[in-house]
Amino acid sequence: MPEWYYRDDQDRTVGPLRPGELLSMIRSGELSEDTLIRKDDSQWVRSVEINGLWAAAAAPETEFYCAV
């Protein structure tokens, strides 16, 4: 299962997070579109740039997301 990480307001790496945890944090507003995140060892990108991530978070029944 992929592991997700994000950069907090103090530029610290937080994680690993399970996909469901990441989606919950987006739903609750803890993470914004500008929050830098990465999957496993990939490069950091703004969360809004990950195809389908915010759409998956908008669907309350979605608990898993794996970007290709």
C-alpha positions, 0 to 999 in steps of 0.5 A: 500500500502506498505511503503518503507524506506532507510538509507542515507549516514549519516545513517538516515532513509528516507521515507516513499516512495511509490513503484514508488518513490523507483523504480525511485530512483533506476533508477536514481542511487540515490540508489545503490545495497548496500543501506539498505532498508526496507518495512514497519516494516521489517528488513533492507536489501541491496536493491539487496537482495530483490527478483525482485526489481532491475528487476522491476526497469529495466522495465521502465513501472513498477510503483509498487513492493511488495516483498513477 
